[in-house]
Amino acid sequence: MSDTREPDRDASLSTLGTRPPFYRDATVVRWIAQVGTLILVLAALWFLATEAGDSLRARGANIDFDFISDHIGIKVGWGIDTNPDSGGRALWVGMVNTIRMAAAGIALASVIGVLVGLARLSSNWPLRRLAGVYVEALRNIPLLVQILVYAAVLASLPNVSFDMGPVSGWVHLSNKGLSIPRVFVADGFYQWAVVVLIGGVIARVTFRRLAARREQTGTQTNAGAWATGIVAAFAIVGWWVHPIFGWLGSIFDGLSDAVGSIPQGAVQLVAALAAAAVAVWWIRRFLAQHRTPAGLTRLTDDDWFRMIFAVVAAVIVVLFVAVLWPGLSSWVVNSSSDGLGVLADKFGNGRTGPPIDAMRPDIVQPGNFPNYGPAGLNLPIGFAAVYFGVVFYTAAFIAEIVRGGILAVPKGQSEAAQAVGLRRSTALRRVILPQALRVILPPVGNQYLNLTKNTSLAIAVGYSDLVQIGQTVYNQTGKTLQVMAVWMLFYLACSLTISAVVNFFNIRLRIVER
C-alpha cells in the first residue's frame, strides 16, 4: 500500500509547486489592473482636452497666450509698475501686490491672533471678555462685509492737508488711504547680507559645538545666546565694512556672460542626466531601506511599481525637455543669465550707502490740492480695507486655535512649571507654548491658506490684486480661460508653498523618541 500512495504524494507536491496561469496570477492581475487604469485615465484626459480644444476652435475662440507679450494698453492703480508694457507684466504686478498683502497679513494676523488667544485665557476678567467679544464678533461677520465697512470708513475721512494726523509727519490717515514711514533696502544691502551670512555660518558651527558639549557634560553653555551674539556682531560690523564685498559684482557679471553662452543642447543633456541620476539615486535609496543584515528583503508588487514609476518619470522629464518643450532650455539659460546680471548690478561699484534706510511720510502739493508724497509707504483705500479685513478676520480664528492648543497641553505641565518656581510668563514661553505648537501649527497653516485666497476679495474695493488686474486683462483681450488658468496656477503655487513651509516646521516640532 505504501507503494501506491507514494506517487500520489509526489504528484500533489509537484502540483503545489507549479505556477498558476498568468491570468490567475495575483501579481500579474494587479499589474494589469494598475497599468490599465492609468492608461484609461490618461486616455480620458486626452479625449476631454481634445474635445475641449475642438469645441473652442469651432467657436472661434483663440486659446494661445500671446497676450502675455503683447501691449494691451491698461494702467494699474498701485504696484511696482503702474503702466505695464504687456499683459504678462500687468499680471506680474498683480501677483506682487497679492504676495505683499498675503505676506504682511500673515505676519500681523499671527501676532494679533497669539495675543488675543492668550488674552482669552487671562485671569483678568475685562481683558478675557474683551478678547471673547473680538473673536465672536469678527468670526461671525462675513469678510466681504468687513472689507466694505473699512473701505466706507476710510473714504469718509477728511481730505489730505499739511497738518494731517493722527501723528503728523509719521502717520497720515485720510480719504486717500494710509501713509506710514517706509523702510527699504538701500544700495549696500547685498554686500551687508554677505557679511551677515558669514556670521550666520560661524554662529551655526558655534551653536552645534556648544550644544554638543552641553549634551556630553550637562553644563549650561548658552549656545543660543552665543549664536545670536555672533550674528549681531557681524551685522553691526558689516554695517560699515560691507563695501569690501563690491568685487563680487565682477564675478557675477562674468558668470552671467558664461551662462548666457551655454548652448541649448548642453542644457537639455544636463537636464536628462540629472533626471536619470535622480531616478537612480531614489531607487538605490529605496533598496537600501529594504536591505537587512541577511540581504535584500522580498519586494512586494507595490515596491516594484514604485521603482518602475521612478524610471518612467525620468523618461517623461527627458522627453518633456528634449522633445515636447525644447524652448524651456533656452528660457532657463536666458533667465539665469539675467538673474546673475541683476546680482552683478546689485554688487556693482559705487554701492557704498547704508544697507537699510527709512523715510518718513511727507505731503506735497504738485497742483491745486495736497497729496501724499513718494517718501512714505502709501497704502490706498483698497489695500488698507482689504488688509485690515483679512488680518482682523483671520486673527480671530488664529486666536481660537491658540487657545485650543494651550488647553490641549496636559494640566500637569503647568502644575510642574509652578512647582519648580517658574513665573507664569516663563512657563508659558518655555513649557506650554512649545508643546502647544504641535497642536496649533497644522490648523494655523490652513488659516494662512485662507488668508492668501481671501485677498481675491480685493476686487470688491478696486484694489489692484491679481484677480482685479486679470479681469481687466481678459476684458481687454478676451482671453478669459487663459487668465483663469494663470489665476489657478498662481494660487496653487502659493498654497503649495505655504503648505511646504508649515509642514517643514511641523516635522521639526514632532516628538523624536530616543
C-alpha positions in Angstrom: 0.0 0.0 0.0 2.9 2.3 0.6 4.0 1.9 -3.0 0.6 3.0 -4.2 0.4 6.2 -2.1 3.9 7.5 -2.9 3.2 8.5 -6.4 0.0 10.4 -5.3 2.0 12.4 -2.8 4.7 13.2 -5.3 2.0 14.3 -7.8 0.4 16.6 -5.2 3.8 18.1 -4.3 4.5 18.7 -8.0 1.1 20.3 -8.4 1.7 22.7 -5.5 5.0 23.8 -6.9 3.6 24.7 -10.3 2.8 28.4 -11.1 -0.8 29.2 -12.0 -1.7 30.6 -15.4 -0.8 34.3 -15.8 -4.5 35.3 -16.0 -4.9 33.8 -12.5 -1.7 35.1 -11.1 -2.4 37.8 -8.4 0.8 39.7 -9.2 0.0 39.9 -13.0 -3.6 40.7 -12.4 -2.7 43.6 -10.0 -0.1 45.0 -12.5 -2.6 44.8 -15.4 -5.3 46.5 -13.3 -3.0 49.4 -12.3 -1.5 49.9 -15.7 -4.9 49.6 -17.4 -6.4 52.1 -15.0 -3.5 54.6 -15.7 -4.0 54.2 -19.4 -7.7 54.7 -19.2 -7.3 57.9 -17.1 -4.7 59.3 -19.4 -6.8 58.5 -22.4 -9.9 60.1 -20.8 -7.9 63.3 -20.1 -6.6 63.3 -23.6 -10.1 62.8 -25.0 -11.6 65.6 -22.9 -8.7 68.0 -23.7 -9.1 67.2 -27.5 -12.8 67.7 -27.4 -12.5 71.0 -25.5 -9.9 72.3 -28.0 -12.0 71.3 -31.0 -15.1 73.0 -29.4 -13.2 76.2 -28.7 -11.7 76.3 -32.2 -15.2 75.6 -33.7 -16.5 78.7 -31.8 -13.6 80.8 -33.0 -12.0 81.0 -29.5 -8.3 81.5 -29.5 -6.5 79.6 -26.7 -3.0 80.9 -27.1 -1.1 83.1 -24.6 0.2 85.7 -26.9 -1.4 88.5 -24.7 1.5 87.9 -22.2 4.0 89.6 -24.5 1.6 92.0 -26.3 0.9 95.6 -25.2 -2.7 95.7 -24.1 -2.9 99.4 -23.0 -4.0 99.2 -19.4 -2.9 101.1 -16.3 -2.6 99.7 -12.8 -3.7 101.8 -9.8 -0.9 100.7 -7.4 2.1 98.5 -7.6 5.7 98.1 -8.8 4.6 99.3 -12.3 1.5 101.4 -12.9 1.9 101.4 -16.7 2.8 97.8 -17.7 4.0 97.3 -21.2 2.4 93.9 -21.7 -0.3 91.6 -20.3 2.3 89.4 -18.6 3.8 92.4 -16.9 0.4 93.5 -15.7 -0.4 90.1 -14.3 3.0 90.1 -12.6 2.2 93.4 -10.9 -1.0 91.8 -9.6 0.9 88.8 -8.3 3.4 91.0 -6.4 0.5 93.0 -4.9 -1.2 89.8 -3.8 2.0 88.4 -2.3 2.7 91.6 -0.5 -0.7 91.6 1.1 -0.6 87.9 2.0 2.9 88.0 3.5 2.2 91.2 5.5 -1.2 89.9 6.5 0.1 86.5 7.7 2.7 88.3 9.9 0.3 90.7 11.6 -2.6 88.2 11.9 -0.2 85.8 13.6 0.8 88.4 16.2 -2.7 89.6 16.9 -4.0 86.0 17.0 -1.5 84.9 19.5 -2.1 87.9 21.7 -5.9 87.6 21.6 -5.6 83.8 22.2 -3.6 84.4 25.3 -6.0 87.1 26.4 -8.8 84.6 26.1 -7.1 82.6 28.9 -6.1 85.5 31.0 -7.2 85.7 34.7 -8.1 89.4 34.0 -11.9 89.3 33.6 -12.3 92.5 31.5 -9.4 91.5 29.2 -10.8 88.0 28.8 -14.3 89.3 28.0 -12.9 91.9 25.5 -11.0 89.2 23.7 -14.1 87.0 23.6 -16.2 89.8 22.1 -13.5 90.4 19.5 -13.4 86.7 18.5 -17.2 86.1 18.4 -17.9 89.4 16.6 -15.4 89.1 13.8 -15.7 85.4 13.2 -19.5 85.7 12.6 -19.4 88.8 10.3 -18.7 87.9 6.6 -15.3 89.0 5.5 -16.6 90.9 2.5 -18.9 92.9 4.7 -16.0 93.9 6.9 -13.9 94.9 3.9 -16.7 97.1 2.6 -17.1 98.7 6.1 -13.4 99.5 6.3 -13.5 101.0 2.8 -16.5 103.1 3.6 -14.9 104.4 6.9 -11.7 105.3 5.1 -13.5 107.0 2.2 -15.4 109.2 4.7 -12.2 110.6 6.3 -11.1 114.3 5.7 -9.1 115.3 2.7 -5.3 115.5 2.8 -3.8 118.6 4.4 -0.4 119.6 5.5 -1.2 119.2 9.2 -2.7 115.7 8.6 -2.6 113.3 11.5 -3.1 111.3 13.6 0.6 111.8 14.1 1.7 114.5 11.7 5.0 113.6 10.0 4.7 109.9 11.0 1.2 108.5 10.3 -1.2 110.2 7.9 -4.8 108.9 7.6 -7.2 110.5 5.1 -9.6 109.6 2.3 -6.6 108.9 0.2 -5.6 106.0 2.4 -2.8 105.5 4.9 0.7 106.8 4.7 3.3 105.5 7.2 7.2 105.5 7.4 8.9 103.4 4.8 11.8 101.1 5.5 13.5 99.9 2.3 16.6 98.1 1.1 19.4 100.5 0.2 22.4 100.3 -2.0 24.7 98.4 0.4 22.2 95.7 1.4 23.6 92.8 -0.6 27.2 93.4 0.4 26.0 93.6 4.0 24.0 90.4 3.6 27.2 88.6 2.7 28.8 89.7 5.9 25.7 88.6 7.9 25.7 85.2 6.0 29.3 84.6 7.0 28.4 85.4 10.6 25.4 83.0 10.3 27.7 80.2 9.2 30.1 80.8 12.1 27.2 81.1 14.5 25.8 77.8 13.3 29.1 76.0 13.8 29.5 77.5 17.3 25.9 76.6 18.3 26.3 73.0 17.3 29.6 72.6 19.2 28.3 74.3 22.3 25.1 72.2 22.1 27.1 69.0 21.8 29.2 70.0 24.8 26.1 70.6 26.8 24.8 67.2 25.8 28.0 65.5 26.8 28.8 67.3 30.0 25.5 68.6 31.2 26.9 72.1 31.7 25.0 75.2 30.6 26.8 76.6 27.5 24.3 79.3 26.4 24.6 78.1 22.8 21.6 80.2 21.6 22.9 83.4 23.2 26.4 82.9 21.7 25.0 82.2 18.2 22.7 85.3 18.4 25.6 87.4 19.6 27.9 86.3 16.8 25.3 87.2 14.2 24.6 90.5 15.8 28.3 91.3 16.0 28.8 90.6 12.3 25.7 92.6 11.4 27.0 95.6 13.3 30.5 95.4 12.0 29.2 94.8 8.5 27.2 98.0 8.6 30.5 99.8 8.0 32.7 97.3 6.3 30.3 95.9 3.7 31.7 97.9 0.7 34.7 95.5 0.7 32.5 92.9 -1.0 31.8 95.1 -4.0 34.2 92.9 -6.0 31.5 90.2 -6.1 29.8 92.3 -8.8 32.5 91.5 -11.4 32.3 87.8 -10.5 28.5 87.7 -11.1 29.0 89.7 -14.3 31.4 87.1 -15.6 29.1 84.3 -14.6 26.2 86.0 -16.4 28.2 86.1 -19.6 29.4 82.5 -19.2 25.9 81.2 -18.5 24.4 83.1 -21.4 26.9 81.4 -23.8 25.8 77.9 -22.9 24.2 76.1 -25.9 20.7 74.8 -25.6 21.7 71.2 -26.3 24.0 71.2 -23.3 21.2 72.3 -21.0 19.0 69.5 -22.4 21.8 67.0 -21.9 22.3 68.1 -18.3 18.6 68.0 -17.5 18.4 64.5 -18.9 21.4 63.3 -17.0 20.0 65.0 -13.8 16.7 63.2 -14.2 18.4 59.9 -14.7 20.7 60.5 -11.7 17.7 61.4 -9.5 15.9 58.2 -10.5 19.0 56.0 -9.9 19.6 57.7 -6.5 16.0 57.2 -5.5 16.0 53.6 -6.5 19.3 52.9 -4.6 18.0 54.7 -1.5 14.7 52.7 -1.7 16.6 49.4 -2.0 18.9 50.4 0.9 15.8 50.9 3.1 14.7 47.4 2.3 18.0 45.8 2.9 18.7 43.8 6.1 21.8 42.2 7.5 20.7 39.0 5.9 20.3 40.7 2.5 17.6 42.4 0.4 14.1 41.7 1.7 11.4 40.3 -0.6 10.0 43.2 -2.6 6.2 43.5 -3.0 4.4 44.4 -6.1 4.0 48.0 -4.9 7.7 48.2 -4.4 8.4 47.2 -7.9 5.7 49.6 -9.1 7.4 52.5 -7.3 10.8 51.8 -8.8 9.3 51.4 -12.3 7.4 54.7 -11.8 10.7 56.4 -10.9 12.2 55.3 -14.2 9.1 56.3 -16.2 9.1 59.7 -14.5 12.7 60.2 -15.5 11.9 59.3 -19.1 9.0 61.7 -19.1 11.2 64.5 -17.9 13.7 63.8 -20.7 11.0 63.7 -23.3 9.5 66.9 -22.0 12.8 68.8 -22.0 14.1 67.5 -25.3 11.0 67.0 -27.4 7.8 68.5 -26.1 9.2 71.8 -24.9 12.8 72.3 -26.2 12.5 76.1 -25.7 12.5 75.6 -22.0 16.3 75.1 -22.1 16.8 78.5 -23.7 14.4 80.1 -21.3 16.4 78.6 -18.4 19.7 79.9 -19.8 18.4 83.4 -20.5 16.6 83.7 -17.1 19.7 82.5 -15.3 21.9 84.9 -17.2 19.6 87.8 -16.5 19.4 86.9 -12.8 23.1 86.8 -12.5 23.2 90.2 -14.3 20.9 91.6 -11.7 23.1 90.4 -8.9 26.1 91.9 -10.7 24.3 95.2 -10.7 23.4 94.9 -7.0 27.0 94.3 -6.1 28.4 96.8 -8.5 30.9 99.5 -7.7 29.7 102.7 -6.1 27.1 101.0 -3.8 28.6 102.2 -0.6 25.5 103.5 1.1 23.8 102.1 4.2 22.3 98.6 3.8 18.8 99.7 5.1 17.3 103.1 5.1 14.0 104.6 6.1 11.9 107.7 5.2 9.1 109.5 6.9 5.9 110.1 5.0 5.5 113.6 3.5 2.7 115.7 2.0 3.3 117.6 -1.3 1.2 119.9 -3.4 2.2 119.5 -7.1 -1.1 121.1 -8.2 -4.1 122.6 -6.6 -4.6 120.0 -3.9 -2.1 118.5 -1.4 -1.4 114.8 -1.6 0.8 112.1 -0.2 4.4 112.4 -1.4 6.7 109.5 -2.5 8.8 109.4 0.7 6.4 107.3 2.8 4.7 103.9 2.4 1.4 105.0 0.9 -1.4 102.4 1.1 -4.5 103.3 -0.9 -8.0 102.7 0.5 -8.4 99.4 -1.4 -5.2 98.0 0.1 -5.9 99.3 3.6 -9.5 98.0 3.6 -8.6 94.5 2.4 -5.5 94.3 4.6 -7.4 95.3 7.8 -10.2 92.9 6.8 -8.2 89.8 6.2 -5.9 90.4 9.2 -8.6 91.0 11.8 -10.8 88.3 10.4 -8.0 85.6 10.3 -6.6 86.7 13.6 -10.0 85.8 15.3 -9.7 82.2 14.0 -6.0 82.0 14.9 -6.8 83.2 18.5 -9.2 80.3 19.0 -6.6 77.9 17.6 -4.0 79.2 20.0 -6.5 79.0 22.9 -7.4 75.4 22.0 -3.7 74.4 21.6 -2.8 75.7 25.0 -5.7 74.0 26.6 -4.7 70.7 24.8 -1.4 70.7 26.8 -1.9 68.5 29.9 -2.6 70.5 33.0 0.2 68.7 34.8 2.7 70.5 32.7 1.5 73.9 34.1 1.5 72.5 37.6 5.0 71.1 37.2 6.2 74.5 36.0 4.7 76.2 39.0 6.1 73.6 41.3 9.7 74.4 40.2 9.1 78.1 40.7 8.7 79.3 37.2 6.8 82.5 36.6 3.7 82.3 34.5 5.3 84.1 31.6 8.4 81.9 31.7 6.3 78.7 32.0 4.2 79.8 29.0 7.3 80.6 26.9 9.4 77.6 27.9 6.9 74.8 28.8 3.4 75.5 27.5 3.8 77.1 24.0 6.5 74.7 22.7 4.1 71.8 23.4 1.1 73.6 22.2 2.7 74.5 18.8 2.4 70.8 17.8 -1.4 71.2 18.0 -1.5 74.8 16.8 0.6 74.7 13.7 -1.5 72.5 11.3 -4.8 74.4 11.6 -2.9 77.7 11.6 -1.4 76.7 8.3 -4.9 76.3 6.9 -5.7 79.8 8.1 -2.7 81.1 6.3 -4.0 79.5 3.1 -7.5 81.0 3.7 -5.9 84.5 4.2 -4.0 84.2 0.9 -7.0 83.2 -1.0 -9.3 85.7 0.7 -7.2 88.5 -0.7 -9.0 87.9 -4.0 -11.9 89.8 -2.4 -9.9 93.0 -3.2 -11.9 93.2 -6.4 -14.8 94.5 -4.4 -13.0 97.7 -3.4 -10.9 98.2 -6.6 -7.5 97.2 -5.2 -5.1 96.1 -7.9 -4.5 92.5 -6.9 -4.1 89.6 -9.4 -7.9 88.9 -9.7 -8.7 92.6 -10.4 -5.9 93.0 -12.9 -6.7 89.7 -14.5 -10.3 90.7 -15.0 -9.2 93.9 -16.7 -6.8 91.9 -18.9 -9.4 89.4 -20.2 -11.9 92.2 -20.7 -9.3 93.9 -23.0 -8.2 90.8 -24.8 -11.0 88.2 -24.5 -8.5 85.6 -23.0 -10.8 84.5 -20.2 -9.7 80.9 -20.0 -6.0 81.8 -20.2 -6.3 84.4 -17.4 -8.2 81.9 -15.2 -5.5 79.3 -15.8 -2.9 81.9 -14.6 -5.1 82.5 -11.5 -5.3 78.8 -10.7 -1.6 78.2 -11.2 -0.7 81.2 -9.0 -3.0 80.3 -6.1 -1.9 76.7 -6.4 1.7 77.7 -6.2 1.0 79.9 -3.1 -0.9 77.2 -1.4 1.8 74.6 -2.0 4.5 77.0 -0.8 2.7 77.8 2.4 1.9 74.1 3.0 5.6 73.2 2.4 6.8 75.8 4.9 4.2 74.8 7.5 5.0 71.1 7.1 8.7 71.8 7.4 8.2 73.3 10.9 5.6 70.7 11.7 8.2 68.0 11.1 10.8 69.9 13.2 8.4 70.1 16.1 7.4 66.5 16.2 8.4 64.4 19.2 11.6 62.3 18.5 11.9 59.2 20.5 15.3 58.1 21.7 
